[in-house]
Amino acid sequence: MIRLKLCSNLGLIACWIGLAVHVKAEQTQRPPDIVVYLADDLSAADLSIHGGTNIQTPAIDRLAADGMIFNRAFVASPSCAPSRAALLTGLMPARNGAEENHSYPDDSIFRLPTILNQIGYQTAAFGKVAHQRSAPDYHFETHDSKKEIPELRKSVKKFLENRTDQRPLALFVGVSDPHVPWPIQTTVDANAMTVPPRLLDTPRTRFQRARYLQEVKDLDAYLGDLRQLTDKHMSKDKLFVFSSDHGAQFPFGKWTLYDEGIHVPLIVAWEGKIQAGTRTNAMVSWVDILPTLIEIGGGRVPENLDGRSFAAVLRGETDSHRERIFTTHSGDRMMNVFLSRSIRTDRYKLIYNPHLEFAFTTHIDLLLRETSGDYFKQWTELAKSDKHAAEVVASYYGRPKYELFDLQSDPNEQTNLAGQPNLGSTESELQSQLNDWMQQQGDQFTVFHDPLMLDAPETWVPRKP
């Protein structure tokens, strides 16, 4: 497969020199410090800023009151490594090389920290900012991979208290919450909560969601601590970004292109520059964050990116950005050998599943861990006697070739409208636009591992990853 490179006709050294000249800023004043705080596996719908009612998140609410909430922010891919690679390269998975989970961008693809360095920033990453080998592979100058909040808190605090570098700082902090495994103890009342409509409401589902939501509360508390720390040790002229790499690890969330998997929180605050307490309906993608940070930092945005800066939205000059959002998923090793692609407009979403003969499986149903997905046992047992449960479980394992949703009348994406005559022209147009985009991306639809087949359910048994 031939991948599109930003400097395809230059030697590697010449490419980097040319890129350095390209992004060199003619700055007349010191650019703002930057803080990017990332959650891991957090669905937007679970936060009060997006209508969630199960828990309170005071620190997230305060950040929202100080800045701008993006009502419609989406990731490039609903699994950790591809999503974060897209964030740090400004390129979609087929172009940067990180397609399935646990993969990394091609070595010749530049990274955001390199550009920030070239325009005068010190760069530092703490916790889970990229994936596994993480920060060194993405060229952060300072990095520490400890991602549990107690250790992360100490590392970031020590770094800021002892920092002497006079350059503006771009600080990236990523927590592991609310990624599995979830804690045994939780302060969330499982009986009082509401359960997302696509999930089966069983006692164990409620118990595990209470544990998941405890980690959302924990990451919220650390956000408050981090803001206090950065306010003390960084410039008052500071851009603060909060988001998540994709949705939660529940059925129809992570690893899927439903909004539960790809719609993420995004809040950006910048005192004196972004109007406090505002919301925007501008549709943005995670690939847009890289060019936005470069523009705000005073650099020139490289050409041929998939991302486009939404700095004008932050300045209040416009309330629109993209007419459509494209998202891809190419699997997660042997746990999820399943491909899907989607296009989302203001009203409609079309999901394309090219291999309807493949069984959709994940860590949830294959591992049935006590610390996360063991509720799926209750789901499959209930499906033996309950028609609705049987339909839900069947829709988890098997996906049609096309799924079309009217997001205006069906925001939870429960009714597939694909094939309905009255929406024929809409579906055809979306298919055409998605096909054109996939061709432009050079998407080869690579199946990275042997799949489990939908007509062989005896193979769907718990396994070791």
C-alpha atoms as one frame of an Amber mdcrd trajectory, in Angstrom:
protein
   0.000   0.000   0.000   1.334   3.449  -0.888   0.777   5.867   1.959   0.465
   9.604   1.400   3.405  11.395   2.990   3.685  15.098   3.679   7.207  15.130
   2.234   7.000  12.217  -0.189   9.410  13.710  -2.744  12.148  14.740  -0.348
  14.835  12.779   1.434  14.158  12.309   5.129  16.731  14.873   6.320  15.707
  17.425   3.710  12.097  16.788   4.621  12.654  17.643   8.265  14.692  20.749
   7.387  11.972  21.900   4.995   9.300  21.261   7.582  11.232  23.233  10.208
  11.397  26.226   7.881   7.740  25.782   6.994   6.467  25.944  10.569   8.887
  28.616  11.821   6.803  31.375  13.340   7.331  35.086  13.063   6.224  35.757
  16.622   5.925  39.263  18.042   4.970  38.096  21.538   5.258  35.042  23.718
   2.697  32.412  22.700   0.418  30.967  25.378   1.296  27.971  27.482  -0.747
  24.892  26.545  -2.216  22.176  28.777  -3.933  19.142  27.239  -5.674  16.818
  29.722  -6.885  13.494  28.307  -9.262  10.910  29.750  -9.141   7.277  28.619
 -12.412   5.595  27.490 -14.883   8.313  28.563 -18.227   8.714  26.810 -19.452
  12.295  26.449 -23.003  11.305  27.396 -21.922  10.412  30.930 -21.016  14.021
  31.766 -23.517  16.577  33.020 -22.377  19.039  30.337 -23.850  16.612  27.802
 -26.945  15.639  29.755 -25.585  12.948  32.076 -27.388  12.704  35.419 -25.699
   9.828  37.266 -22.751  11.693  38.809 -21.533  15.207  39.471 -18.299  16.396
  37.846 -17.624  19.803  39.432 -14.141  20.312  37.966 -15.297  19.582  34.420
 -18.264  21.891  34.982 -15.947  24.665  36.200 -13.689  24.285  33.171 -16.766
  24.468  30.947 -17.892  27.630  32.752 -14.477  29.145  32.041 -14.346  28.163
  28.385 -16.132  26.676  25.389 -17.938  23.326  25.170 -17.946  21.583  21.803
 -21.296  19.844  21.500 -20.123  17.803  18.530 -16.502  16.662  18.872 -15.502
  13.280  17.446 -12.427  11.076  17.367 -10.800   9.637  14.259 -11.030   6.057
  15.557 -12.709   4.494  18.630  -9.696   2.667  20.088  -6.726   4.031  22.007
  -3.685   3.854  19.725  -5.266   4.974  16.414  -7.190   7.767  18.118  -4.122
   9.190  19.848  -1.968   8.764  16.752  -4.482  10.853  14.793  -4.398  13.527
  17.494  -0.595  13.743  17.420  -0.167  13.643  13.622  -3.231  15.474  12.288
  -3.729  12.554   9.889  -6.383   9.848   9.733  -5.337   6.230  10.421  -4.974
   5.083   6.791  -2.582   7.970   6.134  -0.480   7.929   9.297  -0.138   4.128
   9.465  -1.717   3.488  12.879  -4.885   1.667  11.826  -5.639  -1.174  14.231
  -5.249  -0.790  17.985  -1.714  -1.178  19.423  -0.159   0.195  16.231   1.902
   3.331  15.636   2.385   5.940  12.912   4.979   5.364  10.224   8.416   6.645
  11.249   8.447   9.201   8.428   5.277  10.910   9.675   5.966  14.010  11.753
   4.513  14.427  15.233   2.958  17.411  16.989   5.707  17.734  19.650   8.336
  18.171  16.923   6.434  21.073  15.407   5.807  22.674  18.795   9.528  22.446
  19.555  10.336  24.127  16.264   8.087  27.098  17.027   9.651  27.584  20.446
   7.806  25.327  22.907   9.113  22.974  25.545   7.071  19.763  25.314   6.277
  17.328  28.122   3.991  14.296  28.373   2.911  12.538  31.539   0.760   9.422
  31.736  -1.135   7.965  28.803  -0.851  10.620  26.116  -0.005   8.306  23.241
  -0.129   4.524  23.669   2.203   2.112  25.472   5.690   3.066  24.200   4.095
   6.449  24.085   5.933   9.702  24.592   9.467   8.740  23.452   8.043   7.479
  20.166   6.224  10.771  19.687   9.285  12.938  20.400   8.217  14.697  23.610
  11.276  16.248  25.259  10.199  15.231  28.767   8.051  12.197  29.439   6.920
   9.865  32.197   4.636   6.915  31.482   3.121   6.540  34.982  -0.606   6.840
  34.318  -2.350   6.030  37.607  -3.544   9.264  39.197  -1.576   9.068  42.513
   1.755   8.564  40.693   0.814  10.941  37.902   0.020  13.673  40.410   3.504
  13.373  41.953   5.319  13.315  38.595   3.585  16.378  37.157   3.931  18.316
  40.414   7.658  17.568  40.670   8.230  18.550  37.054   6.435  21.894  37.335
   7.989  22.788  40.686  11.528  22.121  39.418  11.143  23.449  35.877  13.580
  26.217  34.886  13.061  26.257  31.098  11.990  29.742  29.974  10.221  28.610
  26.817   6.430  28.439  26.746   5.309  24.984  27.858   3.081  22.514  26.052
   2.093  20.062  28.790   0.161  16.899  27.932  -1.306  14.866  30.804  -3.222
  11.618  30.251  -4.912   9.596  32.985  -5.800   5.904  32.657  -9.284   6.555
  34.050 -11.936   5.390  33.293 -10.204   2.573  31.355 -10.657  -0.943  32.745
  -9.988  -2.493  35.226 -12.454  -0.557  37.350 -12.101  -0.254  41.144 -13.823
  -2.600  43.572 -15.157   0.262  45.703 -17.479   2.937  44.343 -19.474   5.805
  45.820 -21.986   5.696  42.955 -25.418   4.249  43.757 -25.947   1.502  41.184
 -29.665   1.284  41.902 -30.337   4.992  41.416 -28.559   5.449  38.091 -29.946
   5.490  34.584 -28.545   2.996  32.073 -27.878   3.941  28.414 -30.867   2.813
  26.311 -28.909   0.414  24.100 -27.614  -1.597  27.084 -29.469  -4.370  28.881
 -30.407  -3.200  32.354 -29.191  -6.068  34.560 -27.882  -5.942  38.155 -24.311
  -6.685  37.094 -24.454  -4.080  34.311 -25.439  -1.491  36.915 -22.702  -2.649
  39.282 -19.995  -2.344  36.625 -21.261   1.021  35.436 -21.107   2.277  39.031
 -17.441   1.242  39.121 -16.789   2.912  35.764 -18.469   6.137  36.921 -16.305
   6.163  40.053 -13.268   6.537  37.815 -14.993   9.389  35.983 -15.365  11.104
  39.366 -11.688  10.420  40.095 -10.450  11.918  36.828 -12.687  14.914  37.458
 -11.132  15.462  40.898  -7.629  15.338  39.417  -8.634  17.861  36.779  -9.353
  20.306  39.593  -5.950  19.617  41.165  -4.174  19.942  37.824  -5.759  23.308
  37.097  -4.655  24.637  40.482  -1.113  23.344  39.905  -0.795  24.749  36.388
  -2.280  28.070  37.475   0.472  28.300  40.091   3.428  27.239  37.952   2.513
  28.182  34.385   1.677  31.433  32.634  -1.669  33.110  33.180  -1.857  33.241
  29.382  -2.705  29.563  29.079  -4.840  27.442  26.753  -6.431  24.474  28.560
  -7.902  21.552  26.588  -9.874  18.601  28.005 -11.049  15.613  25.977 -11.182
  11.791  25.792  -9.746   9.363  23.254 -13.141   7.648  22.621 -16.170   6.255
  24.407 -16.474   3.840  27.312 -15.780   0.103  27.180 -19.375  -1.044  27.035
 -21.270  -2.678  24.155 -22.025  -0.194  21.333 -19.352   2.173  22.708 -15.600
   1.667  22.389 -14.565  -0.139  19.163 -17.758   1.017  17.387 -18.681   3.977
  15.208 -21.904   4.722  17.053 -21.844   8.092  18.783 -21.357   6.292  22.105
 -17.964   5.265  20.739 -16.841   8.329  18.783 -18.557  11.357  20.374 -16.237
  12.740  23.046 -16.154  15.698  25.408 -14.068  18.650  24.267 -13.704  21.789
  26.359 -11.225  24.563  25.573 -10.577  27.461  27.960  -8.318  30.473  27.430
  -8.877  33.449  29.691  -9.435  36.667  27.793  -9.396  34.930  24.399 -12.288
  32.436  24.505 -15.632  33.699  25.776 -16.385  31.933  29.042 -19.454  29.749
  29.416 -20.087  29.264  25.705 -21.095  26.316  23.556 -20.587  25.647  19.886
 -22.323  23.283  17.479 -19.304  23.296  15.173 -18.455  19.704  14.234 -14.767
  19.006  14.857 -12.522  15.953  14.703  -9.533  15.035  16.836  -7.301  15.486
  13.757  -8.249  19.178  13.944  -6.565  19.655  17.321  -3.010  19.539  15.920
  -3.423  22.392  13.419  -5.399  24.384  16.003  -2.582  24.195  18.553   0.000
  25.086  15.916  -1.973  28.146  14.815  -2.527  29.303  18.392   1.169  28.756
  19.112   2.096  31.077  16.265   3.267  28.499  13.745   2.316  27.819  10.166
   0.136  24.763   9.723   1.679  22.167   7.359  -0.189  21.450   4.161  -1.868
  18.157   3.256  -3.141  17.387   6.737  -6.523  15.783   7.287  -7.042  18.163
  10.199  -8.089  21.803   9.886  -7.652  24.444  12.575 -10.799  25.488  14.455
  -9.121  28.523  16.042 -11.751  30.756  14.399 -14.432  28.873  16.345 -12.522
  29.487  19.579 -12.278  33.186  18.779 -16.058  33.333  18.282 -15.768  34.253
  14.605 -17.847  31.283  13.418 -20.050  28.514  14.796 -19.359  26.017  12.022
 -16.318  24.008  10.992 -17.001  20.702   9.212 -19.997  19.594   7.164 -19.182
  15.924   7.711 -17.142  13.750  10.044 -15.354  10.607   8.869 -14.341   7.888
  11.325 -12.650   4.515  10.875 -12.108   1.355  12.894  -9.786  -1.482  11.873
  -9.845  -3.812  14.849  -8.025  -4.595  18.081  -5.735  -7.556  17.475  -7.476
 -10.916  18.042 -10.077  -9.462  20.372 -11.865  -7.464  17.679 -11.217  -8.409
  14.056 -13.828  -6.153  12.567 -13.665  -3.245  10.127 -16.067  -0.315   9.891
 -16.095   3.149   8.328 -18.573   6.001   8.802 -19.688   9.386   7.590 -21.665
  11.702   9.855 -23.407  14.889   8.795 -25.459  17.363  10.779 -28.437  15.003
  10.674 -27.470  11.566   9.369 -24.850   8.926   9.996 -23.994   6.068   7.650
 -21.835   3.180   8.921 -20.273   0.774   6.443 -19.340  -2.702   7.706 -17.600
  -4.433   4.780 -17.494  -7.916   6.362 -20.937  -8.818   7.635 -19.766 -12.455
   7.787 -17.375 -11.541  10.639 -18.514 -11.802  14.265 -18.080  -8.592  16.223
 -16.283  -9.551  19.436 -14.279  -7.586  22.022 -12.554  -7.916  25.378 -16.033
  -7.587  26.897 -17.515 -10.876  25.721 -14.321 -12.864  25.128 -12.714 -12.227
  28.521 -15.718 -11.675  30.846 -13.492 -10.066  33.492 -14.782  -9.512  37.005
 -13.231  -6.041  36.881 -15.130  -4.984  33.768 -17.254  -7.060  31.383 -18.605
 -10.022  33.347 -22.138  -8.566  33.105 -22.199 -10.022  29.590 -22.864 -13.424
  31.209 -26.213 -12.066  32.417 -26.886 -10.703  28.941 -26.409 -14.040  27.189
 -28.385 -15.886  29.859 -31.263 -13.418  29.618 -31.207 -13.716  25.823 -32.285
 -17.361  26.141 -35.721 -16.353  27.441 -36.217 -12.660  26.626 -36.862 -11.524
  23.051 -35.501  -8.006  23.513 -32.328  -9.314  25.162 -31.875 -11.795  22.327
 -32.158  -8.978  19.785 -29.609  -6.835  21.674 -27.081  -9.668  21.936 -27.582
 -10.563  18.265 -27.038  -6.922  17.240 -23.828  -6.890  19.265 -22.313  -9.877
  17.448 -23.715  -9.258  13.958 -23.738  -5.977  12.011 -25.417  -5.328   8.635
 -23.441  -4.005   5.685 -24.932  -0.518   6.074 -26.428   1.242   9.075 -28.204
   4.558   8.554 -29.441   6.697  11.425 -31.474   9.900  11.573 -29.679  11.588
  14.472 -32.362  14.237  14.778 -35.169  11.807  15.594 -33.019   8.935  16.875
 -29.979  10.355  18.738 -29.293   7.002  20.422 -29.045   5.243  17.041 -31.511
   2.466  17.813 -33.332   2.246  14.460 -31.416   1.324  11.319 -33.004   3.108
   8.342 -30.720   1.655   5.664 -32.672   0.400   2.685 -35.803   2.460   3.314
 -37.084   3.865   0.003 -37.892   7.326   1.382 -34.226   7.775   2.362 -32.778
   6.159  -0.739 -31.251   9.338  -2.158 -29.787  10.295   1.223 -28.232   6.874
   1.691 -26.870   6.820  -1.862 -25.301  10.265  -1.482 -23.663   9.327   1.829
 -22.333   6.088   0.345 -20.836   8.017  -2.567 -19.204  10.604  -0.300 -17.814
   7.909   1.987 -16.457   5.894  -0.951 -14.771   8.975  -2.429 -13.178   9.807
   0.903 -11.907   6.256   1.440 -10.312   6.322  -2.008  -8.634   9.640  -1.262
  -7.288   8.184   1.976  -5.797   5.181   0.203  -7.768   2.943   2.540  -6.961
  -0.709   1.747  -9.453  -2.247   4.248  -6.717  -4.448   5.648  -7.909  -7.360
   7.810  -5.006  -7.680  10.244  -5.875 -11.050  11.842  -7.988 -14.145  11.264
 -11.577 -13.252  12.184 -14.168 -15.155  14.134 -17.061 -15.976  11.853 -20.680
 -15.152  12.566 -21.840 -18.629  11.475 -19.492 -20.357  13.963 -20.672 -19.232
  17.416 -18.927 -22.191  19.065 -15.668 -20.231  18.599 -16.867 -17.291  20.685
 -15.396 -18.448  23.960 -13.317 -16.573  26.555  -9.672 -16.453  25.490  -6.390
 -14.930  26.554  -5.452 -11.713  24.721
